[in-house]
Amino acid sequence: MASLRPTDASVSRRDLLALVAGLVPATLLGMPVPTYAQEADVVAENSVAAVQQFSFDLLSEQMRELSLGVYESHPVTEGFIDGLNYDDYRKIRFNDKAARWQDGGSDFRLAAFHMGWLFPEPVRIFEVANGVATEMVFSTDDFEYLNDLKDRVPDHYALPGVAGFRLNAQLNRPDKWDEVAAFLGASYFRALGRGSAYGLSARGLALNTGTQKGEEFPRFSRFYMERDQNGGPTLTIYAALESPSVTGAYRFVIEPGAETLMDVTCRLYFRQDVVELGIAPMTSMFLFSEKNRAGWDDYRPNVHDSDGLRIERADGNVIWRPLNNPPRLTGSYFSETVPRSFGLHQRDRDFASYQDVGARYERRPSLNVEPVGDWGKGHVRLVEIPSDLEANDNIVAYWIPEDRAVAGDHREYSYRLRWGDLSQNAGSDLAWVFETRSGHGGISGVEAEKGTRKFVIDFKGGLMAALDGEAEIEPVLNATGGEIYGHTLEKISGTDIWRLVIDVRANADAVVELSAYVNGFDQRLTEVWLYQWINA
């Protein structure tokens, strides 16, 4: 399978994000500071701010025309940037005093990531006002170069671009500028809701993930920032996407909050046929939880950024697919027609479930994709990759349209991204999957039968929560590739949790697809629990 990382395979996305988080301070103090670098007295003599007419339609037409030609990359091949290595990159920090938009007219601050090391191609950033885009010129004056690196970097040198950028806002407190979003590397980006800590990421586009053709990583090459002229809480970001197979014009309208919202529109122009097109992709990490921790010698009960894929179907029914760290690469396809939403969620918000004071996995945001308009028929695909390190992002999910994209196609998709804690089934009559556990099959205290597995699913909330243990409700179970040979359903005394226990047997190396939900009073009472068990 092709790598799921946009950079050198020896360095994970998580390593990279941890590094740049250390290089760029997490907050910007809301205090008066000198005018930023391109307006200061000391400015690189060769810095010239490009100016152009701009609109989303103009950008879209430009990307359409670009799709008619051959893709060209433009790495920087000379100068000090080309010579930067990992150790050098660790010595570069953005200067807080150079943060853009500190004039009091914006709810955001913007800081840049430096080029070099894993980021050889320049990303250009423009600011849009009154239909005109003016380039933000960054120079070595905007960064701090530590120790011996300082002597190797030219003073007042206009950089050809940056690697990406970070946005800060008053997300959690009115006196503190917290990081709310970052765009860095290929088409990767991530965001936080109130109280969140960085975890999973989104991407602009997924191309040929897990196919024989090999995965392709489009990149955002230019960004255009448009602040709310009325001083509102939103920021609109336009982006140009480029790759060998496709070009694209993107619009992100970002509104920070308890749940940070991103309203996304992407217009895609295909140069080449694409084996598999992934819309609204997201990537996360799942190492182990209560259902697969037996092989992990670790003091923590759970290690994951996300614990399940949630799909809300067009009819309002909900699918919950707990994530897995499989013994081999697996892919699951969920056929849908105009789903209401899909996303990777971190449901467990209790510190006791993780016991990690550094990683704080209970604060990792969930991410929902809510399609806008008629997306038609297609599939939500879940890719799970074996991993033995929490530094690896081994989970990918995205939407695959029914019709394959071919050279010459033009497509447009709109959707809302919702980042944050994301309450589970708020206001819904359906009980939700609170926890999934598993272990050897059979009866406790008796030697387990080979090829068996026990699954324990706890349902919480909804109409079921108020029922007593004698209620006439029943599970609806199904297994393909294996056999369910026993089950029980009972309410846990003193709680609002109903526990379903399923015993399954299968031949060696079988792939077993399981589903379960609870019916009663002529209606479905729970989410649909799905799981893939590989009897390795």
C-alpha positions in Angstrom: 0.0 0.0 0.0 1.1 3.5 -0.7 2.2 5.6 2.3 -0.5 7.6 4.0 1.9 10.4 4.8 2.6 13.4 2.6 6.3 13.5 3.5 9.3 11.4 4.1 8.2 8.0 5.3 10.8 8.0 8.1 8.9 10.9 9.8 5.3 10.5 10.8 2.7 13.3 10.5 2.4 13.1 14.3 6.1 13.6 14.8 6.0 16.5 12.4 3.0 18.2 14.1 4.6 17.7 17.6 7.8 19.3 16.3 6.1 22.3 14.7 4.0 22.7 17.8 7.2 23.1 19.8 8.7 25.5 17.2 5.7 27.8 17.1 4.4 29.1 20.5 0.9 27.9 21.4 -0.4 31.4 22.2 0.0 35.0 21.2 -0.3 37.6 24.0 -2.9 40.2 23.3 -0.6 43.2 24.0 0.6 46.1 21.8 3.5 45.1 19.6 5.6 46.7 16.9 4.3 46.7 13.4 5.0 43.4 11.7 8.0 42.8 9.5 6.9 43.9 6.0 5.8 47.3 7.4 8.8 47.7 9.7 11.8 49.9 9.0 14.0 46.9 8.3 12.6 45.0 5.3 14.2 42.8 2.7 15.0 45.0 -0.3 13.8 42.3 -2.7 10.4 41.8 -1.1 7.6 42.9 -3.5 4.0 42.2 -2.6 2.1 40.8 -5.6 -1.4 42.4 -6.2 -4.2 40.9 -8.3 -7.9 40.9 -8.7 -9.5 38.1 -6.8 -12.8 36.2 -6.4 -13.6 32.5 -5.8 -14.8 32.3 -9.4 -11.6 33.8 -10.7 -9.6 31.3 -8.7 -11.8 28.5 -10.0 -11.3 29.5 -13.6 -7.5 29.8 -13.1 -7.4 26.2 -11.7 -9.6 24.9 -14.5 -7.1 26.4 -17.0 -4.2 25.0 -15.1 -5.7 21.5 -15.3 -5.3 21.6 -19.1 -1.5 21.6 -18.7 1.0 19.3 -17.2 1.7 19.4 -13.5 4.9 21.0 -12.4 6.4 21.1 -8.9 8.6 24.0 -7.8 10.9 23.1 -4.9 13.4 25.6 -3.8 16.8 24.1 -5.0 19.3 26.8 -3.8 20.0 29.0 -0.9 19.9 28.3 2.8 16.4 26.9 2.7 17.4 23.9 0.6 20.1 23.0 3.1 17.9 22.9 6.2 17.7 19.5 7.8 15.8 18.1 10.8 18.1 19.5 13.4 18.1 22.9 11.7 14.3 23.0 11.5 14.1 22.5 15.3 16.0 25.7 15.7 13.4 27.9 13.9 10.5 29.6 15.6 8.0 32.1 14.3 8.4 35.5 16.1 5.2 36.3 18.0 5.8 40.0 17.3 5.5 39.3 13.5 2.0 37.8 13.8 -0.4 39.3 11.3 -3.7 41.2 12.1 -2.6 42.6 15.5 -4.3 45.9 14.6 -7.4 45.1 16.6 -9.6 44.8 13.6 -9.7 41.0 13.5 -10.8 38.1 15.7 -7.8 36.1 14.4 -4.0 36.2 14.4 -1.9 34.5 11.7 1.6 33.0 12.1 3.6 31.1 9.5 5.5 27.9 9.4 9.0 28.1 7.8 10.0 26.4 4.6 12.7 23.7 4.4 13.4 20.2 5.5 10.1 18.3 4.6 8.6 21.4 3.0 10.7 22.2 -0.1 7.9 23.9 -2.1 6.8 27.4 -1.3 3.2 28.1 -0.2 2.2 31.7 -0.9 -0.3 33.6 1.2 -2.4 36.6 0.1 -4.8 38.8 1.9 -8.1 39.7 0.1 -9.9 43.0 0.6 -12.5 44.7 -1.6 -11.9 42.1 -4.4 -8.1 42.6 -4.5 -5.5 40.1 -3.2 -2.2 41.4 -1.9 0.6 38.9 -1.1 1.8 38.6 2.5 5.6 38.8 2.2 7.5 36.9 4.8 11.2 37.4 5.4 13.8 36.1 7.8 12.8 39.0 10.1 9.6 37.1 10.9 11.4 34.1 12.4 13.9 33.4 15.2 16.9 31.3 14.3 18.5 29.7 17.3 22.1 28.9 18.2 24.5 28.3 15.3 21.7 28.5 12.7 21.4 32.2 13.2 24.9 32.8 11.7 23.9 30.8 8.5 20.7 32.7 7.7 20.9 36.0 5.8 19.4 39.0 7.4 16.3 40.7 6.0 15.9 38.0 3.3 12.6 37.8 1.5 11.4 34.2 1.6 9.9 32.7 -1.6 7.0 31.5 0.5 6.2 29.6 3.7 5.3 25.9 4.6 1.9 26.8 5.9 0.2 28.8 8.6 -1.5 28.7 12.0 -4.5 30.7 13.2 -5.0 31.9 16.7 -8.3 33.2 18.2 -9.8 33.9 21.7 -11.2 30.4 21.7 -11.2 29.5 25.4 -10.7 32.9 27.2 -11.1 36.5 26.1 -7.6 37.4 27.3 -5.7 34.6 25.5 -5.1 33.9 21.9 -5.2 30.1 21.5 -4.4 28.1 18.5 -7.6 27.2 16.6 -6.5 25.8 13.3 -3.4 25.0 11.2 -2.7 24.2 7.5 0.6 22.4 7.0 1.9 19.8 4.6 0.3 18.7 1.3 -3.5 19.4 1.9 -3.5 18.6 5.6 -5.2 20.8 8.1 -6.7 20.5 11.6 -8.7 22.5 14.1 -9.9 22.6 17.7 -13.1 23.2 19.5 -13.2 24.9 22.9 -11.2 22.8 25.4 -9.8 20.5 22.7 -6.2 19.3 22.2 -4.9 18.5 18.7 -5.6 15.0 17.5 -7.0 13.9 14.1 -6.5 15.9 10.9 -8.5 16.5 7.7 -7.3 16.8 4.1 -8.4 18.6 1.1 -8.6 15.5 -1.0 -7.6 11.8 -1.0 -6.5 10.2 -4.3 -6.0 6.4 -4.8 -5.6 5.6 -1.2 -4.7 1.9 -0.7 -4.8 1.2 -4.4 -2.3 -0.5 -6.7 -1.8 2.8 -8.5 -0.2 4.3 -5.4 -1.6 7.2 -3.4 -1.2 10.8 -4.6 -1.0 13.7 -2.2 -2.3 17.0 -3.7 -1.0 20.1 -2.0 -2.4 23.6 -1.3 0.0 25.9 -3.1 -1.6 29.2 -2.4 -4.0 30.6 0.3 -6.1 33.8 0.1 -7.3 35.2 3.5 -10.4 37.4 3.7 -11.3 38.8 7.0 -14.9 39.7 7.9 -15.1 43.4 6.9 -17.8 43.9 9.6 -15.5 42.6 12.3 -17.4 39.3 12.7 -16.1 36.1 14.1 -15.4 34.3 10.8 -12.5 34.1 8.5 -12.8 33.0 4.8 -9.8 31.1 3.4 -9.5 30.3 -0.3 -6.9 27.7 -1.5 -5.4 26.5 -4.7 -4.9 22.8 -4.9 -2.5 21.1 -7.3 -1.4 17.6 -8.1 -0.6 15.5 -11.2 -4.2 14.2 -11.5 -6.3 17.2 -10.4 -6.4 20.9 -9.6 -8.9 22.5 -7.3 -10.3 25.7 -5.9 -11.3 25.6 -2.2 -13.2 27.9 0.1 -13.2 27.5 3.9 -15.4 29.7 6.1 -14.1 29.2 9.6 -16.0 30.1 12.8 -14.3 29.1 16.1 -16.4 28.1 19.1 -17.4 25.3 21.4 -17.6 23.4 18.1 -15.4 25.0 15.5 -17.2 25.1 12.2 -15.7 25.0 8.7 -18.0 25.5 5.7 -16.1 24.0 2.8 -16.7 24.3 -1.0 -14.3 22.5 -3.4 -14.3 22.8 -7.2 -12.2 20.0 -8.8 -10.8 19.8 -12.3 -9.3 16.4 -13.3 -6.2 16.1 -15.5 -6.2 12.3 -15.3 -8.5 9.4 -14.5 -8.6 8.6 -10.7 -8.9 5.1 -9.5 -10.6 6.2 -6.2 -11.6 9.7 -5.3 -11.9 10.5 -1.6 -14.0 13.6 -0.7 -13.7 15.2 2.8 -11.0 12.8 4.0 -9.8 12.6 7.6 -7.0 10.7 9.3 -6.5 9.6 12.9 -4.8 7.2 15.2 -6.1 4.1 17.0 -3.7 1.9 18.9 -5.7 0.0 21.5 -8.8 0.1 23.7 -10.8 -2.2 26.0 -11.5 -4.5 23.1 -7.9 -5.2 21.9 -5.5 -4.2 24.7 -4.5 -7.8 25.8 -1.3 -7.7 23.7 -0.2 -4.3 24.9 2.1 -4.0 27.9 1.0 -0.4 28.7 -0.2 1.2 31.9 -2.9 3.1 30.0 -6.3 1.6 29.4 -6.8 3.3 26.0 -4.6 5.0 23.4 -6.4 6.6 20.5 -7.3 9.9 19.0 -10.6 8.5 17.8 -12.5 5.4 18.8 -15.1 5.0 16.1 -16.6 5.9 12.8 -20.1 7.4 13.1 -22.5 7.6 10.1 -25.9 9.2 10.3 -27.9 7.9 7.4 -30.5 9.7 5.4 -33.4 8.1 7.3 -31.9 9.2 10.7 -30.6 5.8 11.7 -27.0 5.8 13.1 -24.2 3.4 12.4 -21.4 3.1 14.9 -18.3 1.2 13.8 -15.6 0.9 16.6 -12.1 1.4 15.2 -9.6 -1.4 15.1 -5.9 -2.0 14.9 -6.0 -5.0 12.6 -3.4 -7.7 12.0 -3.3 -6.6 8.3 -4.5 -3.7 6.1 -8.3 -3.7 5.9 -10.9 -1.5 4.1 -14.6 -1.3 4.9 -17.1 0.3 2.6 -20.5 1.6 3.8 -23.0 2.1 1.0 -25.0 5.3 1.5 -27.2 7.7 -0.4 -27.0 11.4 0.7 -25.9 10.6 4.3 -26.7 13.3 6.9 -23.1 13.1 8.3 -20.1 10.9 8.8 -17.0 11.3 10.9 -14.4 10.0 13.3 -15.3 10.5 16.9 -13.6 10.3 20.3 -16.6 9.4 22.5 -14.9 8.7 25.8 -14.2 12.0 27.6 -13.1 10.6 30.9 -9.5 11.1 31.9 -9.6 7.8 33.9 -10.1 5.9 30.6 -6.7 7.1 29.4 -4.6 8.0 32.4 -2.2 10.0 30.2 -1.4 13.5 31.7 0.7 14.4 28.7 -1.3 13.3 25.7 -4.8 14.0 27.2 -6.5 11.8 24.8 -9.9 12.6 26.4 -9.6 16.1 24.9 -9.0 15.0 21.3 -11.6 16.5 19.1 -14.2 14.5 17.1 -14.8 15.5 13.5 -18.1 15.4 11.6 -18.6 15.9 7.9 -22.1 17.2 7.0 -22.7 17.1 3.3 -24.5 20.1 1.8 -26.7 19.5 -1.3 -27.2 16.2 -3.1 -24.1 14.0 -3.0 -26.0 11.2 -4.5 -25.0 7.5 -4.1 -21.6 6.5 -2.9 -19.7 4.9 0.0 -18.0 6.0 3.2 -14.7 4.1 3.2 -12.8 3.3 6.4 -9.2 2.2 6.0 -7.4 0.6 9.0 -3.7 0.0 9.0 -1.7 -2.2 11.4 0.4 -0.1 13.8 2.5 -0.7 16.8 3.2 3.0 17.6 0.9 5.8 18.7 3.0 8.1 16.5 1.4 6.6 13.4 -1.8 7.8 11.9 -3.3 4.5 10.9 -7.0 5.4 10.3 -8.4 7.1 7.2 -12.1 7.8 6.3 -13.7 9.6 3.4 -16.6 9.7 0.9 -16.3 7.9 -2.4 -18.8 9.1 -5.1 -20.5 6.4 -7.1 -19.2 7.7 -10.4 -15.4 7.5 -11.0 -13.6 10.7 -11.8 -12.0 10.8 -15.3 -9.8 13.2 -17.1 -11.8 16.3 -18.1 -14.4 16.0 -15.3 -15.4 19.1 -13.3 -17.0 18.5 -9.9 -18.1 20.6 -7.0 -18.8 19.5 -3.4 -19.9 21.5 -0.4 -19.9 20.3 3.2 -19.6 21.5 6.8 -16.8 20.3 9.1 -17.6 20.3 12.8 -14.7 20.0 15.3 -15.1 19.5 19.0 -16.5 17.2 21.7 -19.7 16.6 19.6 -22.3 15.3 21.9 -23.6 11.8 21.1 -27.1 11.6 19.7 -28.2 14.7 21.6 -32.0 14.8 21.6 -32.3 11.4 19.9 -34.4 8.6 21.0 -31.7 6.1 20.0 -29.3 4.7 22.6 -25.7 5.1 21.6 -22.8 2.7 21.9 -21.1 3.7 25.1 -18.3 1.1 25.0 -17.2 -2.1 23.1 -15.2 -4.7 24.8 -14.0 -8.1 23.7 -12.1 -11.2 24.9 -12.0 -14.9 24.4 -15.3 -16.6 23.8 -17.2 -19.0 26.0 -17.9 -19.1 29.8 -15.6 -17.5 32.3 -13.5 -20.1 34.2 -13.7 -22.6 31.4 -11.0 -23.1 28.8 -11.9 -21.0 25.7 -12.8 -22.8 22.6 -10.4 -22.1 19.8 -11.7 -19.8 17.1 -14.2 -18.0 19.4 -14.6 -14.4 20.5 -16.8 -12.6 22.9 -18.0 -9.1 22.3 -19.6 -6.9 24.9 -21.6 -3.8 23.7 -22.9 -1.3 26.2 -25.8 0.9 25.0 -26.5 4.2 26.9 -29.2 6.8 26.8 -32.2 7.2 24.5 -35.6 5.7 25.2 -34.0 2.5 26.5 -32.4 4.3 29.4 -35.8 4.6 31.2 -36.9 1.0 30.7 -36.6 -1.6 33.5 -34.8 -4.8 33.1 -38.0 -6.7 32.4 -38.9 -4.7 29.2 -39.7 -6.8 26.2 -36.9 -5.7 23.9 -34.6 -7.9 21.8 -31.4 -7.7 19.9 -31.2 -8.1 16.1 -27.9 -9.8 15.3 -26.1 -10.8 12.1 -22.8 -12.3 11.2 -21.2 -13.0 7.8 -18.0 -15.1 7.7 -18.7 -16.6 11.1 -21.4 -17.8 13.4 -23.1 -16.2 16.5 -23.6 -19.1 18.9 -24.8 -17.3 22.0 -26.0 -13.9 23.2 -27.5 -12.1 26.2 -29.1 -8.7 26.8 -29.6 -7.2 30.2 -29.7 -3.9 32.0 -26.9 -3.1 34.4 -28.5 -2.5 37.7 -28.3 1.1 39.0 -27.4 2.5 35.6 -29.0 3.5 32.3 -26.8 1.1 30.4 -28.0 -2.0 28.6 -25.4 -4.7 28.0 -25.4 -6.9 24.9 -23.0 -9.9 25.0 -22.3 -11.9 21.8 -20.3 -15.0 21.4 -18.9 -15.7 17.9 -17.0 -18.5 16.3 -15.1 -18.6 12.9 -12.5 -20.5 11.0 -8.9 -19.5 11.2 -8.1 -16.4 9.2 -11.7 -15.6 8.6 -12.9 -12.1 8.2 -16.2 -11.8 10.2 -18.6 -8.9 9.7 -20.9 -8.4 12.7 -23.9 -6.2 13.2 -26.2 -5.6 16.2 -28.9 -3.3 17.4 -31.9 -3.5 19.7 -35.6 -3.4 18.7 -38.6 -2.9 20.9 -42.1 -1.4 20.8 -42.1 -1.7 17.0 -39.1 0.6 16.6 -35.3 0.5 16.6 -34.0 1.6 20.0 -30.2 1.8 19.4 -27.6 2.7 16.9 -26.5 -0.1 14.6 -23.2 -1.5 16.0 -20.9 -2.8 13.3 -17.6 -4.6 13.7 -15.0 -6.4 11.7 -13.2 -9.3 13.5 -10.3 -11.0 11.8 -9.7 -14.4 13.4 -5.9 -14.2 12.9 
